[in-house]
Amino acid sequence: MKLKLTSMAVAATMIAAPVMADLVYPSLSYRTGPYAAGGIPFADGYADYFTLLNERDGGIGGVMTRVLECETGYNTQKGVECYEATKGEGSLVYQPLSTGITYQLIPKATADGIPLHTMGYGRTSAANGTIFSHVFNYPANYWDGASVIVNHLLAENESIDGKKIALLYHNSAYGKEPIRTLEELSKIHGFELSLIAVDHPGQEQKAQWLQIRRERPDYVVMWGWGVMNQVAVQEAANIRFPMENFIGNWWAGSENDVIPAGDAANGYKSLNMHNVGSDFPIYADLKQYVIDAGKAAGAGDQVGTVLYNRGLYAAMLAAEATRKAQEIHGEMDITPAMMRDGMEALEISEARMTELGMPNFGPAFSVSCEDHGGAGAAKVQQWDASAQTWNVVTDWIGADDSVITPLVMEDSAAFAAENNIDKRCN
């Protein structure tokens, strides 16, 4: 069952709706606004996975699932309103899909005892479970991503000492996340780092690309989202920047980012936290039980895209944490507190992904009280304009934990001191 609600309509719906014994997964979606091109496929994939579980399996552990969708427009205030309006529904875990919303929800959700899953976004230092009891950012975080990009460049060059790397970033909390990590890595590896901000929503970048043309960096790394990405790819093509030297993070690597530039986008690279395409057994079940049955979310036109797969992946991880919580507590109709326990005991193995029809879909990882961050690995994918497809060009690349872990500990310790939080996991 799926409900699509605005933040203002949720409260009235809650009053009118009958009390249901189900597993509730709110979806803070954005199908409108300048970031809708990214929000729509994620929301579709997230909803379709739970629909599949209901139609094929009768839910999870015999309990039906319900996706409660609330439109945020990628607006932090609306995101908080959605949270407040839906948390009383028995919501098990929130996927804010926004770093700004995440920062606002961390204290609220923690106080309410409801877990957050900020998969590859949000507050990076939430990977430290000894401080952040209810926030999980597995399978990887922003700082992991920055380190993976540098490790990829090291693999291509053996040494990047003396190279120039420009970071083109969304001028927001999200876009600024990798700066500290790249600054530390520049000290270690000797590359020159240039920081180039792009203001929301990113439609105007002429000045930034004139600066890039003037400075002539060896590589451009992009921390973008929404329309910013496709504009950047087009501007890179306009100045004839070599696309194979232009690499985005995992939020700058969807079909939406490259198709508008046509053949000029060929060779552009980005990270991905999961595999690409629809060549997985689960897609046969999605076709039978969801798509052909007329139960697909949205227009049903996003199936198989990068961000649709990311929504599927997020839903799969939530479902598997639910199963773990049911196992731990011996209860099928679990509470948010039980869900938190399931997330903290989650283990995703290759064998389990294969059982789910998603072999090698993401990295194998496990979560613990101390570590809410997961594997910290990513792959690099490259756009083939002629075939209109992303090709994965590396295996899983790990982050440099000798750099990332101290940064996580430093930032989380500062957060704990500011908020009088005692360490846990003793």
C-alpha positions in Angstrom: 0.0 0.0 0.0 1.3 3.4 -0.9 0.1 6.9 0.1 1.2 10.1 -1.6 0.7 13.1 0.7 1.7 16.7 1.0 3.0 17.8 4.4 -0.3 19.7 5.1 -2.5 16.8 4.1 -0.8 14.2 6.2 -2.4 15.1 9.5 -6.0 15.0 8.1 -5.3 11.6 6.5 -3.9 10.2 9.7 -7.2 11.2 11.5 -9.4 9.6 8.8 -7.4 6.5 8.2 -8.1 3.3 10.2 -5.5 2.0 12.6 -3.6 -0.7 10.7 -1.1 -3.3 11.9 1.5 -2.8 9.3 5.1 -1.8 8.9 5.3 1.9 8.0 8.2 3.4 5.9 7.8 7.1 5.3 9.3 8.4 2.1 10.4 12.1 2.3 10.2 12.5 -1.5 10.5 15.3 -3.9 8.6 14.9 -7.1 8.5 18.7 -7.7 11.1 21.5 -7.8 14.6 21.8 -9.3 15.7 18.4 -7.8 12.7 16.4 -8.9 14.7 14.6 -11.6 16.7 12.9 -8.8 13.9 12.6 -6.3 11.4 10.8 -8.6 13.4 7.7 -9.6 14.6 7.2 -6.0 11.0 7.4 -4.6 9.7 5.1 -7.3 12.3 2.4 -6.6 11.8 2.7 -2.9 8.0 2.3 -3.2 8.2 -0.5 -5.8 10.4 -2.7 -3.6 7.9 -2.7 -0.8 5.0 -3.2 -3.2 6.9 -6.3 -4.4 7.3 -7.6 -0.9 3.5 -7.1 -0.3 2.4 -8.7 -3.6 4.8 -11.6 -3.7 5.5 -12.4 -0.1 2.6 -10.9 1.9 4.8 -8.3 3.4 7.8 -9.0 5.8 7.3 -11.8 8.3 3.7 -11.9 7.5 3.1 -8.2 8.2 2.2 -5.9 5.2 4.3 -2.8 4.5 3.1 0.7 3.9 5.1 3.4 2.2 3.9 6.8 3.5 5.1 9.4 0.9 5.3 13.0 1.8 6.5 15.7 -0.6 9.3 18.0 0.6 10.4 19.6 -2.6 13.9 19.2 -1.2 13.0 22.0 1.2 14.4 21.6 4.7 11.4 23.2 6.5 8.9 21.0 4.5 11.0 18.0 5.3 10.7 18.7 9.0 7.0 19.3 8.6 6.7 15.9 6.9 8.6 14.2 9.8 6.4 15.8 12.4 3.2 14.9 10.6 4.1 11.3 10.0 6.1 10.1 13.0 3.0 9.2 14.9 2.1 6.7 12.3 4.5 4.1 13.8 7.1 5.1 11.2 10.0 2.7 11.5 12.9 4.6 9.7 13.2 7.8 7.8 15.1 8.3 4.6 15.4 12.2 4.4 17.2 12.1 1.0 18.6 15.6 1.9 21.6 16.6 4.0 19.8 19.8 5.1 16.8 17.8 6.3 19.0 15.2 7.9 20.9 17.8 10.0 17.5 19.1 11.3 16.1 15.6 12.0 19.1 14.1 13.9 18.2 15.6 17.3 14.5 15.2 16.7 14.5 11.6 15.6 17.0 10.7 18.3 14.8 12.2 21.0 11.8 10.4 19.5 13.6 7.1 19.3 13.2 6.7 15.5 16.2 5.7 13.4 17.4 7.7 10.3 19.0 6.0 7.4 21.1 8.6 5.5 22.5 6.3 2.8 25.6 8.1 1.4 24.6 11.5 2.6 23.8 13.5 5.7 26.2 14.0 8.6 29.3 11.9 7.8 30.4 11.6 11.4 27.1 9.8 12.2 29.1 6.7 11.2 30.3 6.8 14.8 27.6 4.8 16.5 29.0 5.4 20.0 27.7 9.0 19.6 24.9 8.8 17.1 22.6 6.1 18.4 19.8 6.5 15.9 21.6 7.6 12.7 23.0 5.2 10.1 24.8 6.1 6.9 25.8 2.7 5.6 27.1 1.5 3.1 29.3 4.6 2.7 29.5 8.3 3.5 30.7 11.5 1.8 34.2 11.3 3.2 34.5 7.8 2.0 33.4 9.0 -1.4 36.0 11.7 -1.5 38.7 9.3 -0.6 37.5 6.7 -3.1 37.8 9.3 -5.9 41.4 10.1 -4.8 42.2 6.4 -4.7 40.8 5.9 -8.2 43.0 8.8 -9.4 46.0 7.2 -7.7 45.3 3.9 -9.4 45.2 5.7 -12.8 48.3 7.8 -12.2 50.4 6.0 -9.6 51.2 9.4 -8.2 49.1 12.6 -8.2 51.8 14.7 -6.6 51.7 18.1 -8.4 48.4 17.5 -10.1 45.6 20.1 -9.9 42.2 19.0 -8.8 39.2 21.3 -8.8 36.2 20.6 -6.6 33.0 21.9 -8.2 30.5 21.8 -5.4 26.9 22.7 -4.6 27.2 25.7 -2.2 25.3 24.0 0.7 26.0 21.8 3.7 25.9 18.9 1.2 28.4 20.3 -1.2 30.8 21.4 1.5 31.0 17.9 3.1 34.1 16.6 1.2 36.2 19.7 1.5 37.9 18.8 4.8 38.7 15.3 3.5 40.1 16.5 0.2 42.2 19.1 2.1 43.7 16.3 4.2 44.3 14.1 1.3 46.0 16.9 -0.7 48.5 17.2 2.1 49.3 13.5 1.9 49.4 13.1 -1.9 50.6 16.5 -2.9 47.9 17.6 -5.2 46.7 21.2 -5.5 43.1 21.6 -4.5 40.9 24.4 -5.9 37.4 25.0 -4.5 34.7 26.3 -6.8 31.2 26.8 -5.4 28.0 26.7 -7.4 24.9 28.4 -5.8 21.5 26.7 -5.7 20.0 25.4 -7.9 23.1 25.5 -10.2 21.6 26.6 -13.5 24.2 29.4 -14.0 27.9 28.2 -14.1 29.5 30.3 -16.8 31.9 32.0 -14.4 32.9 28.7 -12.7 33.8 27.1 -16.0 35.7 30.1 -17.2 37.7 29.7 -14.0 38.3 26.1 -14.7 39.4 26.9 -18.3 41.8 29.5 -16.9 43.3 27.3 -14.1 43.4 24.2 -16.3 43.1 21.5 -13.6 44.0 18.0 -14.4 40.8 16.7 -12.9 37.4 18.2 -11.9 35.5 16.5 -9.1 31.8 17.3 -8.8 29.7 17.3 -5.7 26.4 18.2 -7.3 22.7 17.4 -7.4 19.8 18.1 -9.6 20.0 20.5 -12.5 23.6 21.5 -11.4 24.9 18.3 -12.7 23.6 18.4 -16.2 24.5 22.1 -16.5 28.1 21.2 -15.4 28.4 18.4 -17.9 27.3 20.7 -20.7 29.6 23.5 -19.6 32.5 21.0 -19.5 31.7 20.0 -23.0 31.6 23.7 -24.1 35.1 24.3 -22.9 36.2 20.9 -24.2 37.3 19.6 -20.8 38.2 15.9 -21.2 35.2 14.0 -19.9 37.3 11.1 -18.7 38.9 13.5 -16.2 35.6 14.8 -14.9 34.2 12.6 -12.1 31.2 13.1 -9.9 30.2 11.6 -6.6 27.3 9.1 -6.4 24.7 11.9 -6.5 26.2 13.2 -9.7 26.0 10.1 -11.8 22.4 9.5 -13.1 21.1 9.4 -16.6 19.5 12.8 -16.0 23.0 14.3 -15.6 24.4 13.2 -18.9 21.6 12.6 -21.5 20.9 16.3 -22.1 24.5 16.9 -23.3 24.2 14.1 -25.9 27.4 12.7 -27.4 29.5 15.4 -25.6 28.9 13.6 -22.3 30.6 10.5 -23.5 33.3 9.3 -21.0 32.0 11.2 -18.0 32.6 9.3 -14.8 31.0 9.1 -11.4 31.0 7.0 -8.2 28.2 4.5 -7.5 27.4 2.8 -4.2 25.7 -0.1 -6.0 25.6 -1.7 -9.4 23.8 -0.5 -12.5 21.2 -1.7 -14.9 18.3 -4.1 -14.7 20.1 -7.4 -15.3 19.3 -8.8 -11.9 16.8 -11.6 -11.1 14.7 -9.3 -8.9 13.6 -7.4 -12.0 11.7 -10.4 -13.3 9.7 -10.4 -10.1 9.2 -6.6 -10.3 7.9 -7.0 -13.8 5.5 -9.8 -12.8 4.2 -8.5 -9.5 4.5 -4.7 -9.8 5.0 -3.3 -13.3 2.8 -5.6 -15.4 0.3 -5.6 -12.5 -0.1 -1.9 -12.9 1.2 -1.2 -9.3 4.4 0.6 -10.2 5.0 4.0 -8.5 4.9 7.2 -10.4 4.7 6.9 -14.2 6.7 3.6 -14.1 9.2 5.1 -16.5 12.2 5.1 -14.2 12.6 1.4 -13.8 16.3 0.3 -14.2 17.8 3.8 -14.0 20.6 4.5 -11.5 18.5 6.3 -9.0 15.6 3.8 -9.3 18.2 1.2 -8.3 19.3 3.4 -5.4 15.7 3.5 -4.2 15.4 -0.3 -4.5 18.7 -0.6 -2.6 17.6 1.6 0.2 14.3 -0.3 0.5 16.1 -3.6 0.5 18.4 -2.5 3.3 15.4 -1.3 5.3 13.5 -4.5 4.7 16.5 -6.6 5.8 16.9 -4.5 8.9 13.2 -5.1 9.6 13.8 -8.9 9.3 16.7 -8.7 11.7 14.6 -6.7 14.2 11.8 -9.3 14.0 14.4 -12.0 14.6 16.0 -10.3 17.5 12.8 -9.4 19.3 10.6 -12.3 18.3 7.9 -9.8 17.2 6.7 -9.4 13.6 4.9 -6.0 14.0 8.0 -4.2 15.3 8.4 -0.7 16.8 10.8 2.0 15.8 13.0 1.1 18.8 13.2 -2.5 17.6 13.9 -1.3 14.1 16.9 0.6 15.4 18.2 -2.6 17.0 17.8 -4.4 13.7 19.7 -1.7 11.8 22.5 -1.9 14.3 22.8 -5.7 13.9 22.4 -5.7 10.1 24.6 -7.9 8.0 24.5 -7.9 4.3 26.4 -10.8 2.7 26.8 -11.7 -0.9 24.9 -14.9 -0.3 22.0 -12.9 1.1 21.9 -10.5 -1.8 21.9 -13.5 -4.2 18.9 -14.9 -2.3 17.1 -11.6 -2.8 17.7 -11.7 -6.5 20.3 -8.9 -6.2 23.7 -10.6 -6.6 26.7 -8.2 -6.2 24.2 -5.4 -6.1 26.1 -3.6 -3.4 29.1 -4.3 -1.1 29.0 -6.9 1.6 29.1 -5.2 5.0 28.0 -5.4 8.6 26.9 -2.8 11.1 27.7 -2.7 14.8 27.1 -0.5 17.9 30.3 1.3 17.2 30.2 1.4 13.4 27.1 2.7 11.6 28.9 3.5 8.4 29.3 0.1 6.6 31.8 -0.8 4.0 32.9 2.7 2.9 33.4 1.5 -0.6 32.2 2.5 -4.1 32.7 1.7 -7.7 33.4 4.0 -10.6 31.0 4.1 -13.6 31.5 5.7 -17.0 28.9 7.0 -19.4 28.7 5.5 -22.9 26.7 8.1 -24.9 26.3 5.9 -28.0 24.7 3.0 -26.0 23.0 5.4 -23.5 24.2 3.4 -20.6 26.5 3.5 -17.6 29.3 0.9 -17.5 31.0 0.0 -14.2 34.7 0.3 -14.9 36.2 -0.7 -11.5 35.7 -3.1 -8.7 34.8 -1.9 -5.2 37.3 0.7 -4.2 37.8 1.3 -0.5 38.4 4.6 1.3 41.6 5.5 3.2 40.5 4.7 6.8 43.7 6.1 8.2 42.4 9.5 7.1 38.7 9.1 7.4 38.4 7.5 10.8 40.3 10.2 12.7 38.1 12.9 11.0 34.9 11.0 11.9 36.1 10.7 15.5 37.1 14.3 15.8 33.8 15.6 14.4 31.6 13.3 16.4 33.5 14.1 19.6 32.9 17.8 19.0 29.2 17.1 18.4 29.0 15.0 21.6 30.6 17.8 23.6 28.3 20.4 22.2 25.2 18.3 22.9 26.3 16.6 26.2 26.1 13.2 24.7 27.8 10.3 26.6 29.5 7.5 24.6 27.6 4.2 24.4 28.6 0.7 23.4 30.5 -0.1 26.6 
